[in-house]
Amino acid sequence: MPENTEYKRLWWHSRRGMLELDVLLVPFVEEVYRDLPADDQARYEKLLSCEDTDMFEWFMQRSRPEDPDLQRIVDMIINRVQPD
């Protein structure tokens, strides 16, 4: 039960109110998050604490996070929708 509660919390936090972020984060949390290793799950949770404007810039590839952990999870999300 606590795992389900935590997942629901993450799902709600993935809804940002900015369509460009919602279409990336909600499917990611629904389809990928549960299968991630614990380190990457922690990175995703860290990402959710960031400002929407920063995330928007990162996902639009206008800038990059300085934190390598954040860059890793941003790259994972981008690569999911834009595979090489």
Backbone as XML, in Angstrom:
<?xml version="1.0"?>
<chain id="A" units="angstrom">
  <residue number="1" name="MET">
    <atom name="N" x="0.810" y="-1.204" z="0.000"/>
    <atom name="CA" x="0.000" y="0.000" z="0.000"/>
    <atom name="C" x="0.855" y="1.271" z="0.000"/>
  </residue>
  <residue number="2" name="PRO">
    <atom name="N" x="1.912" y="1.410" z="0.817"/>
    <atom name="CA" x="2.713" y="2.637" z="0.787"/>
    <atom name="C" x="3.320" y="2.890" z="-0.599"/>
  </residue>
  <residue number="3" name="GLU">
    <atom name="N" x="3.708" y="1.824" z="-1.311"/>
    <atom name="CA" x="4.278" y="1.995" z="-2.647"/>
    <atom name="C" x="3.254" y="2.642" z="-3.576"/>
  </residue>
  <residue number="4" name="ASN">
    <atom name="N" x="2.002" y="2.214" z="-3.496"/>
    <atom name="CA" x="0.940" y="2.771" z="-4.319"/>
    <atom name="C" x="0.700" y="4.242" z="-3.969"/>
  </residue>
  <residue number="5" name="THR">
    <atom name="N" x="0.726" y="4.562" z="-2.694"/>
    <atom name="CA" x="0.552" y="5.943" z="-2.260"/>
    <atom name="C" x="1.684" y="6.817" z="-2.789"/>
  </residue>
  <residue number="6" name="GLU">
    <atom name="N" x="2.893" y="6.323" z="-2.722"/>
    <atom name="CA" x="4.055" y="7.054" z="-3.233"/>
    <atom name="C" x="3.933" y="7.253" z="-4.741"/>
  </residue>
  <residue number="7" name="TYR">
    <atom name="N" x="3.493" y="6.229" z="-5.465"/>
    <atom name="CA" x="3.324" y="6.339" z="-6.912"/>
    <atom name="C" x="2.277" y="7.414" z="-7.245"/>
  </residue>
  <residue number="8" name="LYS">
    <atom name="N" x="1.176" y="7.406" z="-6.524"/>
    <atom name="CA" x="0.129" y="8.404" z="-6.772"/>
    <atom name="C" x="0.651" y="9.820" z="-6.514"/>
  </residue>
  <residue number="9" name="ARG">
    <atom name="N" x="1.459" y="9.966" z="-5.471"/>
    <atom name="CA" x="2.055" y="11.267" z="-5.170"/>
    <atom name="C" x="2.948" y="11.712" z="-6.329"/>
  </residue>
  <residue number="10" name="LEU">
    <atom name="N" x="3.772" y="10.795" z="-6.814"/>
    <atom name="CA" x="4.655" y="11.129" z="-7.935"/>
    <atom name="C" x="3.856" y="11.456" z="-9.192"/>
  </residue>
  <residue number="11" name="TRP">
    <atom name="N" x="2.778" y="10.712" z="-9.415"/>
    <atom name="CA" x="1.949" y="10.965" z="-10.582"/>
    <atom name="C" x="1.381" y="12.382" z="-10.523"/>
  </residue>
  <residue number="12" name="TRP">
    <atom name="N" x="0.854" y="12.757" z="-9.366"/>
    <atom name="CA" x="0.295" y="14.111" z="-9.228"/>
    <atom name="C" x="1.368" y="15.182" z="-9.351"/>
  </residue>
  <residue number="13" name="HIS">
    <atom name="N" x="2.543" y="14.925" z="-8.839"/>
    <atom name="CA" x="3.626" y="15.901" z="-8.952"/>
    <atom name="C" x="4.161" y="15.983" z="-10.378"/>
  </residue>
  <residue number="14" name="SER">
    <atom name="N" x="3.915" y="14.936" z="-11.163"/>
    <atom name="CA" x="4.329" y="14.940" z="-12.563"/>
    <atom name="C" x="3.419" y="15.817" z="-13.414"/>
  </residue>
  <residue number="15" name="ARG">
    <atom name="N" x="2.222" y="16.083" z="-12.931"/>
    <atom name="CA" x="1.304" y="16.996" z="-13.614"/>
    <atom name="C" x="1.698" y="18.406" z="-13.223"/>
  </residue>
  <residue number="16" name="ARG">
    <atom name="N" x="2.218" y="19.132" z="-14.171"/>
    <atom name="CA" x="2.791" y="20.432" z="-13.868"/>
    <atom name="C" x="1.885" y="21.599" z="-14.226"/>
  </residue>
  <residue number="17" name="GLY">
    <atom name="N" x="0.883" y="21.380" z="-15.056"/>
    <atom name="CA" x="0.037" y="22.481" z="-15.480"/>
    <atom name="C" x="0.569" y="23.185" z="-16.718"/>
  </residue>
  <residue number="18" name="MET">
    <atom name="N" x="1.666" y="22.706" z="-17.234"/>
    <atom name="CA" x="2.219" y="23.213" z="-18.496"/>
    <atom name="C" x="2.182" y="22.027" z="-19.452"/>
  </residue>
  <residue number="19" name="LEU">
    <atom name="N" x="1.411" y="22.142" z="-20.506"/>
    <atom name="CA" x="1.179" y="21.019" z="-21.410"/>
    <atom name="C" x="2.469" y="20.368" z="-21.888"/>
  </residue>
  <residue number="20" name="GLU">
    <atom name="N" x="3.455" y="21.192" z="-22.225"/>
    <atom name="CA" x="4.720" y="20.660" z="-22.738"/>
    <atom name="C" x="5.401" y="19.746" z="-21.723"/>
  </residue>
  <residue number="21" name="LEU">
    <atom name="N" x="5.261" y="20.050" z="-20.452"/>
    <atom name="CA" x="5.844" y="19.192" z="-19.416"/>
    <atom name="C" x="4.947" y="17.998" z="-19.131"/>
  </residue>
  <residue number="22" name="ASP">
    <atom name="N" x="3.649" y="18.228" z="-19.083"/>
    <atom name="CA" x="2.710" y="17.132" z="-18.799"/>
    <atom name="C" x="2.836" y="15.995" z="-19.812"/>
  </residue>
  <residue number="23" name="VAL">
    <atom name="N" x="2.992" y="16.326" z="-21.098"/>
    <atom name="CA" x="3.055" y="15.271" z="-22.120"/>
    <atom name="C" x="4.357" y="14.478" z="-22.059"/>
  </residue>
  <residue number="24" name="LEU">
    <atom name="N" x="5.345" y="15.004" z="-21.371"/>
    <atom name="CA" x="6.593" y="14.262" z="-21.175"/>
    <atom name="C" x="6.591" y="13.500" z="-19.851"/>
  </residue>
  <residue number="25" name="LEU">
    <atom name="N" x="6.214" y="14.174" z="-18.777"/>
    <atom name="CA" x="6.377" y="13.604" z="-17.438"/>
    <atom name="C" x="5.314" y="12.570" z="-17.075"/>
  </residue>
  <residue number="26" name="VAL">
    <atom name="N" x="4.051" y="12.818" z="-17.395"/>
    <atom name="CA" x="2.996" y="11.881" z="-17.003"/>
    <atom name="C" x="3.187" y="10.527" z="-17.683"/>
  </residue>
  <residue number="27" name="PRO">
    <atom name="N" x="3.392" y="10.466" z="-19.006"/>
    <atom name="CA" x="3.645" y="9.149" z="-19.610"/>
    <atom name="C" x="4.912" y="8.478" z="-19.069"/>
  </residue>
  <residue number="28" name="PHE">
    <atom name="N" x="5.924" y="9.285" z="-18.775"/>
    <atom name="CA" x="7.161" y="8.718" z="-18.229"/>
    <atom name="C" x="6.899" y="8.040" z="-16.887"/>
  </residue>
  <residue number="29" name="VAL">
    <atom name="N" x="6.186" y="8.725" z="-16.010"/>
    <atom name="CA" x="5.926" y="8.141" z="-14.689"/>
    <atom name="C" x="4.993" y="6.930" z="-14.816"/>
  </residue>
  <residue number="30" name="GLU">
    <atom name="N" x="4.068" y="6.971" z="-15.763"/>
    <atom name="CA" x="3.127" y="5.857" z="-15.932"/>
    <atom name="C" x="3.776" y="4.629" z="-16.571"/>
  </residue>
  <residue number="31" name="GLU">
    <atom name="N" x="4.672" y="4.844" z="-17.527"/>
    <atom name="CA" x="5.184" y="3.747" z="-18.336"/>
    <atom name="C" x="6.613" y="3.316" z="-18.014"/>
  </residue>
  <residue number="32" name="VAL">
    <atom name="N" x="7.385" y="4.164" z="-17.371"/>
    <atom name="CA" x="8.815" y="3.880" z="-17.197"/>
    <atom name="C" x="9.235" y="3.849" z="-15.733"/>
  </residue>
  <residue number="33" name="TYR">
    <atom name="N" x="8.738" y="4.774" z="-14.938"/>
    <atom name="CA" x="9.238" y="5.003" z="-13.581"/>
    <atom name="C" x="9.361" y="3.729" z="-12.750"/>
  </residue>
  <residue number="34" name="ARG">
    <atom name="N" x="8.333" y="2.913" z="-12.713"/>
    <atom name="CA" x="8.334" y="1.731" z="-11.836"/>
    <atom name="C" x="9.422" y="0.726" z="-12.187"/>
  </residue>
  <residue number="35" name="ASP">
    <atom name="N" x="9.881" y="0.729" z="-13.433"/>
    <atom name="CA" x="10.915" y="-0.218" z="-13.862"/>
    <atom name="C" x="12.329" y="0.343" z="-13.752"/>
  </residue>
  <residue number="36" name="LEU">
    <atom name="N" x="12.442" y="1.586" z="-13.319"/>
    <atom name="CA" x="13.768" y="2.200" z="-13.172"/>
    <atom name="C" x="14.482" y="1.657" z="-11.945"/>
  </residue>
  <residue number="37" name="PRO">
    <atom name="N" x="15.819" y="1.610" z="-11.990"/>
    <atom name="CA" x="16.579" y="1.307" z="-10.779"/>
    <atom name="C" x="16.340" y="2.401" z="-9.733"/>
  </residue>
  <residue number="38" name="ALA">
    <atom name="N" x="16.565" y="2.079" z="-8.493"/>
    <atom name="CA" x="16.308" y="3.017" z="-7.392"/>
    <atom name="C" x="17.046" y="4.346" z="-7.581"/>
  </residue>
  <residue number="39" name="ASP">
    <atom name="N" x="18.265" y="4.307" z="-8.102"/>
    <atom name="CA" x="19.030" y="5.551" z="-8.311"/>
    <atom name="C" x="18.324" y="6.473" z="-9.304"/>
  </residue>
  <residue number="40" name="ASP">
    <atom name="N" x="17.800" y="5.891" z="-10.379"/>
    <atom name="CA" x="17.114" y="6.705" z="-11.377"/>
    <atom name="C" x="15.747" y="7.166" z="-10.868"/>
  </residue>
  <residue number="41" name="GLN">
    <atom name="N" x="15.097" y="6.361" z="-10.055"/>
    <atom name="CA" x="13.845" y="6.805" z="-9.441"/>
    <atom name="C" x="14.114" y="8.026" z="-8.561"/>
  </residue>
  <residue number="42" name="ALA">
    <atom name="N" x="15.204" y="7.984" z="-7.821"/>
    <atom name="CA" x="15.568" y="9.127" z="-6.971"/>
    <atom name="C" x="15.882" y="10.357" z="-7.826"/>
  </residue>
  <residue number="43" name="ARG">
    <atom name="N" x="16.507" y="10.146" z="-8.969"/>
    <atom name="CA" x="16.788" y="11.265" z="-9.872"/>
    <atom name="C" x="15.493" y="11.882" z="-10.389"/>
  </residue>
  <residue number="44" name="TYR">
    <atom name="N" x="14.519" y="11.035" z="-10.713"/>
    <atom name="CA" x="13.231" y="11.543" z="-11.191"/>
    <atom name="C" x="12.552" y="12.372" z="-10.098"/>
  </residue>
  <residue number="45" name="GLU">
    <atom name="N" x="12.579" y="11.870" z="-8.882"/>
    <atom name="CA" x="11.983" y="12.609" z="-7.768"/>
    <atom name="C" x="12.693" y="13.950" z="-7.567"/>
  </residue>
  <residue number="46" name="LYS">
    <atom name="N" x="14.002" y="13.960" z="-7.735"/>
    <atom name="CA" x="14.772" y="15.200" z="-7.636"/>
    <atom name="C" x="14.355" y="16.167" z="-8.749"/>
  </residue>
  <residue number="47" name="LEU">
    <atom name="N" x="14.137" y="15.638" z="-9.945"/>
    <atom name="CA" x="13.700" y="16.466" z="-11.061"/>
    <atom name="C" x="12.383" y="17.167" z="-10.747"/>
  </residue>
  <residue number="48" name="LEU">
    <atom name="N" x="11.478" y="16.457" z="-10.098"/>
    <atom name="CA" x="10.171" y="17.034" z="-9.791"/>
    <atom name="C" x="10.250" y="18.211" z="-8.823"/>
  </residue>
  <residue number="49" name="SER">
    <atom name="N" x="11.357" y="18.348" z="-8.128"/>
    <atom name="CA" x="11.519" y="19.484" z="-7.214"/>
    <atom name="C" x="12.030" y="20.733" z="-7.931"/>
  </residue>
  <residue number="50" name="CYS">
    <atom name="N" x="12.332" y="20.612" z="-9.208"/>
    <atom name="CA" x="12.856" y="21.742" z="-9.983"/>
    <atom name="C" x="11.726" y="22.643" z="-10.469"/>
  </residue>
  <residue number="51" name="GLU">
    <atom name="N" x="12.100" y="23.846" z="-10.820"/>
    <atom name="CA" x="11.152" y="24.823" z="-11.353"/>
    <atom name="C" x="10.701" y="24.414" z="-12.757"/>
  </residue>
  <residue number="52" name="ASP">
    <atom name="N" x="9.428" y="24.656" z="-13.042"/>
    <atom name="CA" x="8.881" y="24.327" z="-14.357"/>
    <atom name="C" x="9.645" y="25.029" z="-15.481"/>
  </residue>
  <residue number="53" name="THR">
    <atom name="N" x="10.004" y="26.282" z="-15.272"/>
    <atom name="CA" x="10.708" y="27.026" z="-16.328"/>
    <atom name="C" x="12.063" y="26.395" z="-16.640"/>
  </residue>
  <residue number="54" name="ASP">
    <atom name="N" x="12.750" y="25.908" z="-15.604"/>
    <atom name="CA" x="14.029" y="25.223" z="-15.831"/>
    <atom name="C" x="13.806" y="23.931" z="-16.603"/>
  </residue>
  <residue number="55" name="MET">
    <atom name="N" x="12.831" y="23.140" z="-16.163"/>
    <atom name="CA" x="12.556" y="21.876" z="-16.853"/>
    <atom name="C" x="12.184" y="22.123" z="-18.308"/>
  </residue>
  <residue number="56" name="PHE">
    <atom name="N" x="11.369" y="23.131" z="-18.559"/>
    <atom name="CA" x="10.977" y="23.453" z="-19.927"/>
    <atom name="C" x="12.213" y="23.727" z="-20.783"/>
  </residue>
  <residue number="57" name="GLU">
    <atom name="N" x="13.126" y="24.543" z="-20.273"/>
    <atom name="CA" x="14.366" y="24.850" z="-21.001"/>
    <atom name="C" x="15.183" y="23.589" z="-21.276"/>
  </residue>
  <residue number="58" name="TRP">
    <atom name="N" x="15.275" y="22.702" z="-20.290"/>
    <atom name="CA" x="16.044" y="21.470" z="-20.453"/>
    <atom name="C" x="15.407" y="20.550" z="-21.487"/>
  </residue>
  <residue number="59" name="PHE">
    <atom name="N" x="14.097" y="20.385" z="-21.399"/>
    <atom name="CA" x="13.424" y="19.468" z="-22.319"/>
    <atom name="C" x="13.367" y="20.015" z="-23.741"/>
  </residue>
  <residue number="60" name="MET">
    <atom name="N" x="13.352" y="21.324" z="-23.888"/>
    <atom name="CA" x="13.389" y="21.934" z="-25.216"/>
    <atom name="C" x="14.831" y="22.029" z="-25.718"/>
  </residue>
  <residue number="61" name="GLN">
    <atom name="N" x="15.764" y="21.560" z="-24.900"/>
    <atom name="CA" x="17.195" y="21.514" z="-25.195"/>
    <atom name="C" x="17.774" y="22.903" z="-25.479"/>
  </residue>
  <residue number="62" name="ARG">
    <atom name="N" x="17.252" y="23.878" z="-24.748"/>
    <atom name="CA" x="17.781" y="25.243" z="-24.822"/>
    <atom name="C" x="18.888" y="25.456" z="-23.805"/>
  </residue>
  <residue number="63" name="SER">
    <atom name="N" x="18.893" y="24.627" z="-22.765"/>
    <atom name="CA" x="19.950" y="24.657" z="-21.757"/>
    <atom name="C" x="20.050" y="23.264" z="-21.150"/>
  </residue>
  <residue number="64" name="ARG">
    <atom name="N" x="21.041" y="23.108" z="-20.279"/>
    <atom name="CA" x="21.267" y="21.809" z="-19.633"/>
    <atom name="C" x="21.399" y="22.022" z="-18.132"/>
  </residue>
  <residue number="65" name="PRO">
    <atom name="N" x="20.900" y="21.056" z="-17.353"/>
    <atom name="CA" x="21.100" y="21.164" z="-15.904"/>
    <atom name="C" x="22.584" y="21.060" z="-15.567"/>
  </residue>
  <residue number="66" name="GLU">
    <atom name="N" x="22.996" y="21.792" z="-14.563"/>
    <atom name="CA" x="24.386" y="21.695" z="-14.101"/>
    <atom name="C" x="24.618" y="20.394" z="-13.341"/>
  </residue>
  <residue number="67" name="ASP">
    <atom name="N" x="23.591" y="19.909" z="-12.682"/>
    <atom name="CA" x="23.675" y="18.687" z="-11.881"/>
    <atom name="C" x="23.668" y="17.466" z="-12.813"/>
  </residue>
  <residue number="68" name="PRO">
    <atom name="N" x="24.715" y="16.635" z="-12.772"/>
    <atom name="CA" x="24.773" y="15.460" z="-13.655"/>
    <atom name="C" x="23.612" y="14.473" z="-13.418"/>
  </residue>
  <residue number="69" name="ASP">
    <atom name="N" x="23.133" y="14.375" z="-12.191"/>
    <atom name="CA" x="21.988" y="13.497" z="-11.926"/>
    <atom name="C" x="20.752" y="13.984" z="-12.664"/>
  </residue>
  <residue number="70" name="LEU">
    <atom name="N" x="20.519" y="15.271" z="-12.623"/>
    <atom name="CA" x="19.377" y="15.832" z="-13.340"/>
    <atom name="C" x="19.559" y="15.681" z="-14.844"/>
  </residue>
  <residue number="71" name="GLN">
    <atom name="N" x="20.791" y="15.880" z="-15.316"/>
    <atom name="CA" x="21.032" y="15.725" z="-16.755"/>
    <atom name="C" x="20.745" y="14.292" z="-17.201"/>
  </residue>
  <residue number="72" name="ARG">
    <atom name="N" x="21.099" y="13.326" z="-16.373"/>
    <atom name="CA" x="20.844" y="11.922" z="-16.724"/>
    <atom name="C" x="19.347" y="11.665" z="-16.892"/>
  </residue>
  <residue number="73" name="ILE">
    <atom name="N" x="18.526" y="12.115" z="-15.950"/>
    <atom name="CA" x="17.091" y="11.833" z="-16.035"/>
    <atom name="C" x="16.447" y="12.650" z="-17.151"/>
  </residue>
  <residue number="74" name="VAL">
    <atom name="N" x="16.902" y="13.867" z="-17.373"/>
    <atom name="CA" x="16.399" y="14.668" z="-18.492"/>
    <atom name="C" x="16.708" y="13.955" z="-19.806"/>
  </residue>
  <residue number="75" name="ASP">
    <atom name="N" x="17.932" y="13.462" z="-19.949"/>
    <atom name="CA" x="18.310" y="12.731" z="-21.163"/>
    <atom name="C" x="17.448" y="11.486" z="-21.346"/>
  </residue>
  <residue number="76" name="MET">
    <atom name="N" x="17.166" y="10.779" z="-20.268"/>
    <atom name="CA" x="16.332" y="9.583" z="-20.361"/>
    <atom name="C" x="14.942" y="9.935" z="-20.886"/>
  </residue>
  <residue number="77" name="ILE">
    <atom name="N" x="14.386" y="11.005" z="-20.386"/>
    <atom name="CA" x="13.034" y="11.409" z="-20.798"/>
    <atom name="C" x="13.051" y="11.889" z="-22.250"/>
  </residue>
  <residue number="78" name="ILE">
    <atom name="N" x="14.032" y="12.680" z="-22.618"/>
    <atom name="CA" x="14.136" y="13.156" z="-23.999"/>
    <atom name="C" x="14.340" y="11.982" z="-24.951"/>
  </residue>
  <residue number="79" name="ASN">
    <atom name="N" x="15.240" y="11.076" z="-24.610"/>
    <atom name="CA" x="15.526" y="9.935" z="-25.489"/>
    <atom name="C" x="14.326" y="9.012" z="-25.659"/>
  </residue>
  <residue number="80" name="ARG">
    <atom name="N" x="13.451" y="9.028" z="-24.678"/>
    <atom name="CA" x="12.251" y="8.212" z="-24.775"/>
    <atom name="C" x="11.327" y="8.716" z="-25.877"/>
  </residue>
  <residue number="81" name="VAL">
    <atom name="N" x="11.266" y="10.016" z="-26.053"/>
    <atom name="CA" x="10.376" y="10.585" z="-27.070"/>
    <atom name="C" x="11.105" y="10.929" z="-28.364"/>
  </residue>
  <residue number="82" name="GLN">
    <atom name="N" x="12.430" y="11.057" z="-28.293"/>
    <atom name="CA" x="13.247" y="11.348" z="-29.479"/>
    <atom name="C" x="14.407" y="10.378" z="-29.562"/>
  </residue>
  <residue number="83" name="PRO">
    <atom name="N" x="14.137" y="9.099" z="-29.812"/>
    <atom name="CA" x="15.259" y="8.151" z="-29.871"/>
    <atom name="C" x="16.217" y="8.499" z="-31.018"/>
  </residue>
  <residue number="84" name="ASP">
    <atom name="N" x="17.480" y="8.207" z="-30.802"/>
    <atom name="CA" x="18.503" y="8.492" z="-31.841"/>
    <atom name="C" x="18.294" y="7.632" z="-33.054"/>
  </residue>
</chain>
